Amino acid sequence: MESLHSPNLHAPNKDHYDIGFVLLPRFSLLAFSSALEPLRMANHLADRRLYTWHLVSPDGRPVRGSSGLEMAVDCAMEDGLSLDLVLVCAGMDVQHCCDRDTLAWLRRLARRRIPLGGVCTGGYVLAQAGVLDGYSCTLHWEHISSIHEALMFPAVTFTPQLFVIDRDRYTCSGGIAPLDMMLTLIGRQQGLALAEAIAEEFIHERIREVGDRQRTPLRVRLGRTHPKLEELATLMEANLQEPLSLDELARYSDLSRRQVERLFQRYVSCPPLKYYMDLRLLRARLLLRQTHMPITDVALACGFISPPHFTKCYHDRFGHSPSRERSRRSDRAVGTAESPGEGRPDAPRVEEV
């Protein structure tokens, strides 16, 4: 039986905090490290133990991450711990990590008012357990789009923010976003000076705030761009289910067809409709990997009225059919590490000229 208590995490100058990291199969090592390392550095800079952490797995056995590396843990979920915060660390194929015992354990923690959080796709597990109902939260942007499309978790408000702290729920997206969430938490508990000193040690130029968004703007991804190109790319991303024609894109952006074509050729090195098609196919791949939507519904959601046309375009882009993509998801669920290049879907292929 858990002997867990729930002190106020925002209370400054508390002597010590115990944090549990629940590692689920195929968890993101980068996201997990980004959450853990600020605690280690806080102890080092303060020259005393402000934080203690415990690695937990469902059964107490080591857990293999998405990189193939195996991580030893300290205990199983059911072992007695006294924790101030429990963070669920997940990654790829998170839908296969929502077993009944894990979800039931999280519900018991919620009933005991233990603060809960999710790192990378850990928020998906919390939502599946029902402990995010009535809360705002976030997780990696790839999964947010799939959740919205599949109409999942209607009682949960998903936002595109980098991280969300809503009362006693702490959720963040992937990559190094957990670093910013933990620095924010450390700043509230131990003072901003310590949080900023940790950021400097990690060569992190600023602590990003709750309001910062996940997706990197097109101008940052390309290094340099044109405001009208950003406007066109935004139009495309907002109209995947009912794609706009080149004439419509030109009209809505107050450009001629020729000007649109020149912008994409200069900054993206591909025709605008090819870029648009890439966006639609990448969205389709996310839906195939992360939802159970029928393939025909995926095609319609991405602007393909004809399933044979969708299959042909998908095969031309990825080298295999949509049905094969769906079966590959099942293959990944049985636990092999990703080969290079088999992680998150590629971004539209762009080059700066």
TIMI-913868 format. One line per field, with one value per residue (C-alpha): residue number from 0; x, y, z; residue in three letters. Coordinates in nm, 2 decimals, always signed. Layout:
i (NUM:...)
X (X:...)
Y (Y:...)
Z (Z:...)
aa (ALA:...)
This chain:
i (0:1:2:3:4:5:6:7:8:9:10:11:12:13:14:15:16:17:18:19:20:21:22:23:24:25:26:27:28:29:30:31:32:33:34:35:36:37:38:39:40:41:42:43:44:45:46:47:48:49:50:51:52:53:54:55:56:57:58:59:60:61:62:63:64:65:66:67:68:69:70:71:72:73:74:75:76:77:78:79:80:81:82:83:84:85:86:87:88:89:90:91:92:93:94:95:96:97:98:99:100:101:102:103:104:105:106:107:108:109:110:111:112:113:114:115:116:117:118:119:120:121:122:123:124:125:126:127:128:129:130:131:132:133:134:135:136:137:138:139:140:141:142:143:144:145:146:147:148:149:150:151:152:153:154:155:156:157:158:159:160:161:162:163:164:165:166:167:168:169:170:171:172:173:174:175:176:177:178:179:180:181:182:183:184:185:186:187:188:189:190:191:192:193:194:195:196:197:198:199:200:201:202:203:204:205:206:207:208:209:210:211:212:213:214:215:216:217:218:219:220:221:222:223:224:225:226:227:228:229:230:231:232:233:234:235:236:237:238:239:240:241:242:243:244:245:246:247:248:249:250:251:252:253:254:255:256:257:258:259:260:261:262:263:264:265:266:267:268:269:270:271:272:273:274:275:276:277:278:279:280:281:282:283:284:285:286:287:288:289:290:291:292:293:294:295:296:297:298:299:300:301:302:303:304:305:306:307:308:309:310:311:312:313:314:315:316:317:318:319:320:321:322:323:324:325:326:327:328:329:330:331:332:333:334:335:336:337:338:339:340:341:342:343:344:345:346:347:348:349:350:351:352)
X (+0.00:+0.13:+0.22:+0.20:+0.14:+0.08:+0.25:+0.21:+0.46:+0.46:+0.55:+0.89:+1.19:+1.06:+1.35:+1.32:+1.11:+1.07:+0.98:+0.90:+0.96:+0.75:+0.93:+0.71:+0.83:+0.98:+1.01:+1.20:+1.54:+1.59:+1.27:+1.33:+1.69:+1.56:+1.33:+1.58:+1.90:+1.77:+1.70:+2.06:+2.20:+1.98:+2.13:+2.48:+2.45:+2.27:+2.53:+2.26:+1.99:+1.69:+1.55:+1.55:+1.42:+1.31:+1.28:+0.97:+0.84:+0.51:+0.67:+1.00:+1.20:+1.43:+1.26:+1.38:+1.35:+1.28:+1.66:+1.70:+1.89:+1.76:+1.72:+1.73:+1.46:+1.44:+1.11:+0.77:+0.46:+0.30:+0.60:+0.56:+0.69:+0.64:+0.64:+0.56:+0.52:+0.48:+0.59:+0.49:+0.76:+0.65:+0.74:+0.65:+0.35:+0.22:-0.13:+0.02:+0.15:-0.20:-0.24:-0.51:-0.27:-0.09:-0.41:-0.56:-0.25:-0.26:-0.63:-0.54:-0.27:-0.52:-0.77:-0.49:-0.44:-0.08:+0.03:+0.07:+0.25:+0.34:+0.66:+0.65:+0.35:+0.30:+0.00:-0.17:-0.15:-0.28:-0.57:-0.64:-0.66:-0.91:-0.70:-0.68:-1.06:-1.14:-0.77:-0.57:-0.27:-0.03:+0.18:+0.38:+0.22:+0.21:-0.02:-0.24:-0.34:-0.43:-0.63:-0.83:-0.89:-1.01:-1.23:-1.06:-1.07:-1.35:-1.32:-0.96:-0.84:-0.53:-0.32:-0.03:+0.18:+0.53:+0.42:+0.11:+0.09:-0.28:-0.32:-0.17:-0.11:+0.22:+0.24:+0.49:+0.57:+0.88:+1.24:+1.39:+1.05:+1.07:+1.38:+1.17:+0.89:+1.12:+1.32:+0.99:+0.90:+1.24:+1.21:+0.88:+1.01:+1.37:+1.38:+1.44:+1.81:+1.87:+1.66:+1.85:+2.19:+2.08:+1.99:+2.33:+2.50:+2.31:+2.38:+2.00:+1.98:+1.64:+1.37:+1.08:+0.75:+0.41:+0.27:+0.54:+0.42:+0.56:+0.58:+0.89:+0.79:+0.87:+1.11:+1.31:+1.31:+1.43:+1.67:+1.52:+1.19:+0.93:+0.61:+0.39:+0.54:+0.46:+0.11:+0.08:+0.22:-0.02:-0.31:-0.21:-0.17:-0.52:-0.68:-0.56:-0.91:-1.03:-0.72:-0.72:-0.63:-0.33:-0.56:-0.73:-0.40:-0.29:-0.61:-0.62:-0.26:-0.31:-0.05:-0.05:+0.00:+0.34:+0.44:+0.33:+0.54:+0.84:+0.82:+0.82:+1.09:+1.32:+1.28:+1.16:+1.30:+0.98:+0.65:+0.38:+0.14:+0.41:+0.48:+0.11:+0.09:+0.37:+0.19:-0.12:+0.07:+0.27:-0.06:-0.20:+0.10:+0.05:-0.31:-0.23:+0.04:-0.15:-0.52:-0.74:-0.93:-1.02:-0.79:-1.07:-1.14:-0.77:-0.78:-1.08:-0.93:-0.63:-0.82:-0.82:-1.16:-1.05:-0.89:-0.69:-0.54:-0.45:-0.28:-0.08:+0.03:+0.12:+0.32:+0.50:+0.60:+0.69:+0.76:+0.47:+0.09:-0.12:-0.23:+0.14:+0.20:-0.08:+0.07:+0.41:+0.27:+0.16:+0.51:+0.67:+0.44:+0.61:+0.92:+1.20:+1.42:+1.38:+1.64:+1.79:+1.53:+1.24:+1.14:+0.90:+0.77:+0.99:+0.91:+0.83:+1.16:+1.30:+1.63:+1.75:+1.90)
Y (+0.00:+0.34:+0.58:+0.89:+1.24:+1.57:+1.88:+2.21:+2.19:+2.57:+2.63:+2.81:+2.71:+2.36:+2.16:+1.86:+1.72:+1.36:+1.31:+0.98:+0.92:+0.64:+0.49:+0.33:+0.12:+0.32:+0.63:+0.92:+0.93:+1.30:+1.41:+1.21:+1.34:+1.70:+1.65:+1.48:+1.68:+2.01:+1.84:+1.71:+2.05:+2.22:+1.99:+2.06:+2.44:+2.46:+2.22:+2.03:+1.78:+1.98:+1.69:+1.32:+1.11:+0.76:+0.56:+0.35:+0.09:-0.10:-0.42:-0.31:-0.44:-0.24:-0.05:-0.02:+0.33:+0.42:+0.44:+0.07:+0.16:-0.02:+0.18:+0.01:+0.13:+0.16:+0.00:-0.11:+0.11:-0.08:-0.04:+0.20:+0.55:+0.89:+1.13:+1.49:+1.45:+1.16:+1.22:+0.97:+0.94:+0.79:+0.82:+0.64:+0.41:+0.54:+0.39:+0.05:+0.15:+0.21:-0.12:-0.17:-0.18:+0.14:+0.33:+0.20:+0.30:+0.65:+0.68:+0.58:+0.85:+1.11:+1.01:+1.06:+1.41:+1.33:+1.58:+1.41:+1.50:+1.37:+1.41:+1.39:+1.17:+1.09:+1.32:+1.07:+0.80:+1.04:+1.13:+0.76:+0.71:+0.99:+1.19:+1.49:+1.54:+1.90:+2.01:+2.18:+1.99:+1.94:+1.67:+1.64:+1.83:+1.51:+1.34:+1.65:+1.66:+1.29:+1.32:+1.61:+1.43:+1.11:+1.31:+1.15:+1.27:+1.53:+1.62:+1.73:+2.06:+2.01:+2.31:+2.37:+2.52:+2.40:+2.30:+2.34:+2.37:+2.35:+2.32:+1.98:+1.86:+1.92:+1.82:+1.91:+1.82:+1.63:+1.71:+1.96:+2.11:+1.92:+2.13:+2.45:+2.30:+2.18:+2.51:+2.69:+2.46:+2.50:+2.87:+2.87:+2.64:+2.76:+3.10:+3.23:+3.29:+2.91:+2.83:+3.08:+2.95:+2.60:+2.73:+2.89:+2.57:+2.39:+2.67:+2.73:+3.09:+3.15:+2.97:+2.94:+3.03:+2.85:+3.06:+2.95:+2.73:+2.40:+2.42:+2.60:+2.89:+2.83:+3.13:+2.96:+2.62:+2.77:+3.02:+3.30:+3.33:+3.57:+3.68:+3.58:+3.23:+3.20:+3.31:+3.05:+2.77:+2.86:+2.85:+2.51:+2.37:+2.50:+2.34:+1.98:+1.82:+2.04:+2.15:+2.49:+2.52:+2.72:+2.99:+3.00:+3.02:+3.30:+3.49:+3.46:+3.58:+3.87:+3.72:+3.59:+3.22:+3.30:+3.49:+3.19:+2.95:+3.18:+3.21:+2.83:+2.78:+3.04:+2.95:+2.59:+2.46:+2.28:+2.36:+2.49:+2.20:+1.94:+2.11:+2.10:+1.73:+1.66:+1.82:+1.62:+1.29:+1.35:+1.42:+1.10:+0.90:+1.05:+0.94:+0.59:+0.55:+0.71:+0.64:+0.35:+0.55:+0.35:+0.41:+0.56:+0.81:+0.90:+0.96:+1.19:+1.38:+1.46:+1.57:+1.26:+1.18:+0.87:+0.59:+0.46:+0.80:+0.83:+0.49:+0.58:+0.91:+0.75:+0.48:+0.74:+0.94:+0.67:+0.36:+0.15:+0.15:+0.30:-0.05:-0.15:+0.16:+0.05:-0.31:-0.16:+0.01:-0.33:-0.46:-0.17:-0.24:-0.57:-0.39:-0.35:-0.04:+0.22:+0.21:+0.54:+0.75:+0.55:+0.80:+1.09:+1.16:+1.37:+1.73:+1.85:+1.83:+2.18:+2.34:+2.69:+2.83)
Z (+0.00:-0.09:+0.20:-0.01:+0.10:-0.09:+0.05:-0.14:-0.43:-0.47:-0.11:-0.12:+0.09:+0.18:+0.30:+0.07:-0.22:-0.32:-0.69:-0.86:-1.23:-1.37:-1.68:-1.93:-2.23:-2.51:-2.30:-2.44:-2.28:-2.38:-2.23:-1.91:-1.87:-1.93:-1.63:-1.40:-1.46:-1.33:-0.99:-0.98:-1.07:-0.81:-0.54:-0.67:-0.68:-0.34:-0.19:-0.02:-0.11:-0.21:-0.43:-0.42:-0.71:-0.75:-1.07:-1.09:-1.34:-1.34:-1.22:-1.08:-1.37:-1.60:-1.88:-2.23:-2.39:-2.75:-2.81:-2.71:-2.39:-2.08:-1.75:-1.41:-1.16:-0.78:-0.73:-0.86:-0.86:-0.58:-0.34:-0.06:-0.13:+0.01:-0.29:-0.34:-0.72:-0.97:-1.33:-1.60:-1.86:-2.19:-2.56:-2.88:-2.91:-2.58:-2.64:-2.58:-2.23:-2.08:-1.91:-1.65:-1.35:-1.44:-1.49:-1.16:-0.97:-1.11:-1.01:-0.66:-0.64:-0.77:-0.50:-0.24:-0.39:-0.50:-0.76:-1.10:-1.42:-1.76:-1.96:-2.34:-2.40:-2.04:-2.04:-2.27:-2.00:-1.74:-1.97:-2.03:-1.65:-1.62:-1.38:-1.62:-1.65:-1.59:-1.63:-1.90:-2.02:-2.30:-2.47:-2.78:-3.07:-3.29:-3.04:-2.98:-3.35:-3.34:-3.02:-3.17:-3.49:-3.31:-3.06:-2.76:-2.40:-2.43:-2.06:-2.10:-2.25:-2.46:-2.55:-2.78:-2.50:-2.42:-2.07:-1.85:-1.47:-1.38:-1.00:-0.91:-1.27:-1.45:-1.81:-2.09:-2.44:-2.55:-2.63:-2.39:-2.28:-1.95:-1.87:-1.88:-1.68:-1.40:-1.40:-1.35:-1.07:-0.91:-0.94:-0.76:-0.48:-0.43:-0.59:-0.94:-0.88:-0.85:-1.15:-1.36:-1.24:-1.35:-1.69:-1.72:-1.63:-1.91:-2.16:-2.18:-2.28:-2.12:-1.92:-2.16:-2.01:-1.99:-2.27:-2.52:-2.80:-2.91:-3.29:-3.43:-3.66:-4.03:-4.03:-3.75:-3.92:-4.25:-4.10:-4.31:-4.49:-4.61:-4.42:-4.71:-4.71:-4.34:-4.42:-4.70:-4.49:-4.21:-4.45:-4.57:-4.22:-4.13:-4.44:-4.46:-4.46:-4.74:-4.93:-5.10:-5.47:-5.58:-5.70:-5.36:-5.18:-5.40:-5.36:-4.98:-4.95:-5.21:-5.44:-5.79:-5.87:-6.01:-5.69:-5.48:-5.69:-5.68:-5.30:-5.25:-5.51:-5.35:-4.98:-4.98:-5.31:-5.41:-5.57:-5.33:-5.40:-5.34:-5.00:-4.93:-5.02:-4.79:-4.50:-4.57:-4.60:-4.28:-4.10:-4.24:-4.11:-3.76:-3.76:-3.88:-3.61:-3.32:-3.37:-3.46:-3.72:-4.03:-4.32:-4.53:-4.25:-4.23:-4.61:-4.57:-4.28:-4.49:-4.80:-5.01:-5.14:-5.33:-5.12:-5.42:-5.48:-5.11:-5.12:-5.44:-5.29:-4.96:-5.13:-5.35:-5.04:-4.79:-5.00:-4.85:-4.83:-4.55:-4.44:-4.41:-4.20:-3.97:-3.94:-3.88:-3.57:-3.44:-3.51:-3.31:-3.02:-2.95:-2.84:-3.08:-3.07:-3.35:-3.63:-3.73:-3.90:-3.77:-3.50:-3.54:-3.89:-4.11:-4.15:-4.50:-4.68:-4.71:-4.80:-4.78:-5.09)
aa (MET:GLU:SER:LEU:HIS:SER:PRO:ASN:LEU:HIS:ALA:PRO:ASN:LYS:ASP:HIS:TYR:ASP:ILE:GLY:PHE:VAL:LEU:LEU:PRO:ARG:PHE:SER:LEU:LEU:ALA:PHE:SER:SER:ALA:LEU:GLU:PRO:LEU:ARG:MET:ALA:ASN:HIS:LEU:ALA:ASP:ARG:ARG:LEU:TYR:THR:TRP:HIS:LEU:VAL:SER:PRO:ASP:GLY:ARG:PRO:VAL:ARG:GLY:SER:SER:GLY:LEU:GLU:MET:ALA:VAL:ASP:CYS:ALA:MET:GLU:ASP:GLY:LEU:SER:LEU:ASP:LEU:VAL:LEU:VAL:CYS:ALA:GLY:MET:ASP:VAL:GLN:HIS:CYS:CYS:ASP:ARG:ASP:THR:LEU:ALA:TRP:LEU:ARG:ARG:LEU:ALA:ARG:ARG:ARG:ILE:PRO:LEU:GLY:GLY:VAL:CYS:THR:GLY:GLY:TYR:VAL:LEU:ALA:GLN:ALA:GLY:VAL:LEU:ASP:GLY:TYR:SER:CYS:THR:LEU:HIS:TRP:GLU:HIS:ILE:SER:SER:ILE:HIS:GLU:ALA:LEU:MET:PHE:PRO:ALA:VAL:THR:PHE:THR:PRO:GLN:LEU:PHE:VAL:ILE:ASP:ARG:ASP:ARG:TYR:THR:CYS:SER:GLY:GLY:ILE:ALA:PRO:LEU:ASP:MET:MET:LEU:THR:LEU:ILE:GLY:ARG:GLN:GLN:GLY:LEU:ALA:LEU:ALA:GLU:ALA:ILE:ALA:GLU:GLU:PHE:ILE:HIS:GLU:ARG:ILE:ARG:GLU:VAL:GLY:ASP:ARG:GLN:ARG:THR:PRO:LEU:ARG:VAL:ARG:LEU:GLY:ARG:THR:HIS:PRO:LYS:LEU:GLU:GLU:LEU:ALA:THR:LEU:MET:GLU:ALA:ASN:LEU:GLN:GLU:PRO:LEU:SER:LEU:ASP:GLU:LEU:ALA:ARG:TYR:SER:ASP:LEU:SER:ARG:ARG:GLN:VAL:GLU:ARG:LEU:PHE:GLN:ARG:TYR:VAL:SER:CYS:PRO:PRO:LEU:LYS:TYR:TYR:MET:ASP:LEU:ARG:LEU:LEU:ARG:ALA:ARG:LEU:LEU:LEU:ARG:GLN:THR:HIS:MET:PRO:ILE:THR:ASP:VAL:ALA:LEU:ALA:CYS:GLY:PHE:ILE:SER:PRO:PRO:HIS:PHE:THR:LYS:CYS:TYR:HIS:ASP:ARG:PHE:GLY:HIS:SER:PRO:SER:ARG:GLU:ARG:SER:ARG:ARG:SER:ASP:ARG:ALA:VAL:GLY:THR:ALA:GLU:SER:PRO:GLY:GLU:GLY:ARG:PRO:ASP:ALA:PRO:ARG:VAL:GLU:GLU:VAL)
